[in-house]
Amino acid sequence: MRSQAKAFTTYAWGFLVYLVGVIMFGAWVRITHSGAGCGDHWPTCHGSIVPIEPSIETMIEYTHRLTSGMCGIFGIALVIWAWRRFGVGRIFWASVITLVFIIFEGAIGAGLVLAELVEDNASVARAVIISLHLVNTLFLTGSAALVAWWSQNGLTPRLKHKWSPWLGAAALLVIVTCMSGAVTALGDTLFPIAPTIGEGMWSKIRADIAPTEHFLVRLRVIHPFVAILTAISLFALATRARYATLSERARKAALALMVVVGLQTVAGFINIALAAPGWMQMSHLAIAQTLWVILLIMAAEITGEAAPTS
């Protein structure tokens, strides 16, 4: 039985890694302006199941659709395996929620294509949907991470806990920061700028907030300030958890969160200094997903209790 549980946990962690990889691929679709690679057709590509004589943009978009579709298959397998191995409990329901968010993810992606909110579209509607898309992505990776973690450690979550308000506030801050980051990344893709540092950077910031600039350009100045506030809050919370009377796993998760917050802060400054090149945007996104998962693991450890022994 232990070997079966270990196999499930390995699969769940592998599934989470695959999800993050697909998310990164989605960012690459945006960065390369390949969202319209299959035209305004969905789920077909230019009206065909397999595109004929595809362009590079078509291959990028088509590959992303295939890898995204595999998420659904892997998600169904996760639900069935969780039900057979653990029965109808928190792990099963977390896997069901994961599958639901996979479906939402696909629906949002289809909506973007069918409404032609891709490629060089710089509308308010695209900005709103992109930010909501990112929120769904966070819930997706978060639920998948909890499936893996709970199957590995057997903790029962408790919503009513003295740490719950602080952990909830931290999660909300991360979500808001990621939403602003998604809008900023869209602006950086559609309205690229040359790398600047020092006084040149401040001059560029002043130019960006001019009333004559596009709203995506004006909004991207907000994200760094929101991110700094979130980083300070997360670091303070993790420091408190690190030196509190908690389990060893919880304190290790707190230390990991402190390290990743610092890494993400440095990556953010580098991203600004280099004018958000594609590879740096993807790195920034990958670290953000890692930070989110670690925060949820820390919360699960702090608020969880060991399952009773039968």
Secondary structure, DSSP 8 states (H G I E B T S, - for coil): -HHHHHHHHHHHHHHHHHHHHHHHHHHHHHHTT-TTTTTT-SSSBTTBSS-SS--HHHHHHHHHHHHHHHHHHHHHHHHHHHHHHH-SSHHHHHHHHHHHHHHHHHHHHHHHHHTT--TT---HHHHHHHHHHHHHHHHHHHHHHHHHHHHHH-EE--SS-TTHHHHHHHHHHHHHHHHHHHHHHHHHHHS------THHHHHHHHHHTSTTS-HHHHHTTHHHHHHHHHHHHHHHHHHHHHTSS--HHHHHHHHHHHHHHHHHHHHHHHHHHTT--HHHHHHHHHHHHHHHHHHHHHHHHHH-EE----
